[in-house]
Amino acid sequence: MLQLERHPASPLLYPNPLHEWEAKNVFNAAVTRHNGLFHMHFRAQGHDYVSRIGYAVSIDGLHWNRLEQPVLAPHNGRDDYRGVEDPRVTPLDGIFYMTYTAYGANSYFPMIARSENLIQWEDVGPLERAENKDHILFPEKIGGRYVILHRRNRHIWIGFSKDMRHWDNHQVLMPPRSENSWWDALSIGGNGLPIKTEHGWLLFYHGYSSTSDLTYRHSVALLDLEDPTKVIHRPIGNIMEPQETWELKGDVNKVIFSCSNNIVGDEVWFYYAGGDRLIGLATAKLADVIDYARHG
């Protein structure tokens, strides 16, 4: 049985009461390693509960310096109610692509933006017009096409595109488990970018089991390298659940949530939010995670 180990430095990032836009919560961070640095894009809320995306940079992935202003804020009319949420950042073909959720007054949309420097972002367009979240762009094309994961109707879906503007062949990749007793029986969604290994694409995902127990837990699955619509193996157990006080009690209780899983040396670094309020880090040996994804 695999369990991620919490880093002793956690929590790593706290709200900043001096900045109105991040005074309440900082959470759901994407971390990108580029040019010898760790680059974090995190969701932040002030007391207005409008989400914006901030930026921080680190040499060691533990100690962070952040910009005083967000790098992405409500701007397109689709996000004028709750803002922009839950970034995932994918380096691909020399460009950085951010998937995020634009939350309006009446609905929310999965959006994609692009950047050449991780600071200035411009929208590419929506993944689709339907209400949708947890969309994650693969870090390389497969069969000459872009590949994306997203969540629709509590399932993890997969879709494809030639130009990143028109997406098709949407299909269910993984449903919640049919047995009501399982930890991921009601709803599931992807976490960070799939990690390419010799055994398949390593996918981290989250789930919960019932509306009466909205405890977010996490696990992994293994997808076929050449055809990621095929799930090679999906272990039954979970590898992390809320335990610490700051994970159990927060702006939303009993929630840990991740938008990032990075390879650092021979480890996986799993950046996650606790209680929708703080950002922490958990780790495990990459070999152990792969072994669990194959045989757990």
HUSULFEN-V657112 format. One record per residue. N is the residue number from 1. PSI is psi in degrees with one decimal (none if undefined). Layout:
[[N	PSI] [N	PSI]]
This chain:
[[1	126.9] [2	136.2] [3	131.5] [4	145.6] [5	126.2] [6	133.7] [7	138.0] [8	-17.9] [9	-9.0] [10	146.6] [11	149.6] [12	-30.3] [13	133.5] [14	160.4] [15	153.7] [16	106.4] [17	-12.0] [18	-14.7] [19	115.6] [20	-36.3] [21	-16.9] [22	27.3] [23	-20.6] [24	-55.7] [25	144.6] [26	129.7] [27	177.0] [28	67.5] [29	142.3] [30	134.9] [31	129.1] [32	130.5] [33	124.2] [34	131.6] [35	41.6] [36	8.9] [37	159.0] [38	125.9] [39	122.6] [40	131.5] [41	120.7] [42	149.1] [43	134.9] [44	148.9] [45	140.3] [46	-166.4] [47	-8.7] [48	-6.5] [49	20.1] [50	128.0] [51	137.3] [52	164.8] [53	119.4] [54	171.7] [55	137.6] [56	155.4] [57	148.5] [58	149.1] [59	-38.7] [60	-1.8] [61	3.6] [62	-37.7] [63	125.0] [64	142.7] [65	130.1] [66	154.4] [67	153.4] [68	-18.7] [69	151.2] [70	155.4] [71	-13.5] [72	127.7] [73	168.1] [74	132.4] [75	-10.5] [76	9.8] [77	-24.4] [78	-11.3] [79	30.7] [80	1.6] [81	-60.3] [82	-3.8] [83	-149.9] [84	131.9] [85	154.5] [86	67.4] [87	143.8] [88	134.6] [89	126.6] [90	116.8] [91	128.6] [92	121.6] [93	40.2] [94	4.0] [95	151.8] [96	129.8] [97	128.7] [98	125.1] [99	136.9] [100	164.4] [101	127.4] [102	116.6] [103	109.7] [104	-172.7] [105	-32.4] [106	-15.3] [107	175.1] [108	152.5] [109	144.3] [110	120.8] [111	158.1] [112	132.6] [113	163.4] [114	154.3] [115	152.7] [116	-9.8] [117	4.1] [118	0.0] [119	-48.0] [120	125.8] [121	141.8] [122	142.3] [123	137.5] [124	-39.8] [125	175.8] [126	148.6] [127	-45.3] [128	167.5] [129	-13.4] [130	155.6] [131	130.1] [132	149.9] [133	-177.4] [134	44.8] [135	133.9] [136	119.2] [137	129.0] [138	150.8] [139	3.6] [140	158.9] [141	151.3] [142	121.3] [143	31.2] [144	8.6] [145	147.9] [146	146.8] [147	136.9] [148	144.1] [149	151.3] [150	170.6] [151	123.9] [152	132.0] [153	40.2] [154	10.1] [155	159.2] [156	123.7] [157	165.6] [158	143.8] [159	168.9] [160	154.9] [161	148.8] [162	-25.4] [163	3.3] [164	6.3] [165	-29.3] [166	115.4] [167	141.4] [168	-174.0] [169	36.8] [170	134.7] [171	157.4] [172	127.6] [173	-51.3] [174	126.9] [175	165.0] [176	156.8] [177	147.8] [178	-24.1] [179	123.2] [180	-18.5] [181	-12.1] [182	155.8] [183	-22.1] [184	40.9] [185	-18.6] [186	-44.9] [187	143.1] [188	157.8] [189	158.4] [190	159.0] [191	-102.0] [192	-169.1] [193	138.8] [194	138.9] [195	125.7] [196	124.2] [197	168.8] [198	-18.3] [199	-8.7] [200	179.8] [201	122.9] [202	113.9] [203	123.1] [204	137.7] [205	163.8] [206	164.7] [207	168.8] [208	167.5] [209	-24.0] [210	160.4] [211	-20.7] [212	-14.9] [213	78.9] [214	60.6] [215	117.1] [216	124.2] [217	167.1] [218	150.7] [219	-166.3] [220	160.6] [221	164.5] [222	126.6] [223	151.9] [224	137.2] [225	-44.2] [226	-24.9] [227	85.9] [228	0.7] [229	-10.6] [230	123.8] [231	115.9] [232	-46.8] [233	144.7] [234	102.1] [235	155.6] [236	-38.9] [237	179.1] [238	159.6] [239	-4.1] [240	139.7] [241	162.5] [242	132.3] [243	-43.7] [244	155.4] [245	-42.5] [246	-10.5] [247	-32.6] [248	-31.2] [249	118.9] [250	-153.4] [251	-33.6] [252	123.6] [253	152.3] [254	38.6] [255	126.0] [256	139.2] [257	136.2] [258	141.7] [259	15.5] [260	130.5] [261	115.1] [262	147.5] [263	121.4] [264	107.2] [265	-124.3] [266	18.8] [267	159.6] [268	126.5] [269	117.7] [270	95.5] [271	135.0] [272	162.1] [273	145.8] [274	126.2] [275	20.5] [276	33.9] [277	-38.0] [278	163.0] [279	129.3] [280	-173.4] [281	135.5] [282	152.4] [283	164.5] [284	157.7] [285	132.4] [286	-41.8] [287	-37.3] [288	-38.3] [289	-43.0] [290	-42.7] [291	-41.7] [292	-41.4] [293	-30.1] [294	-36.1] [295	-7.0] [296	none]]
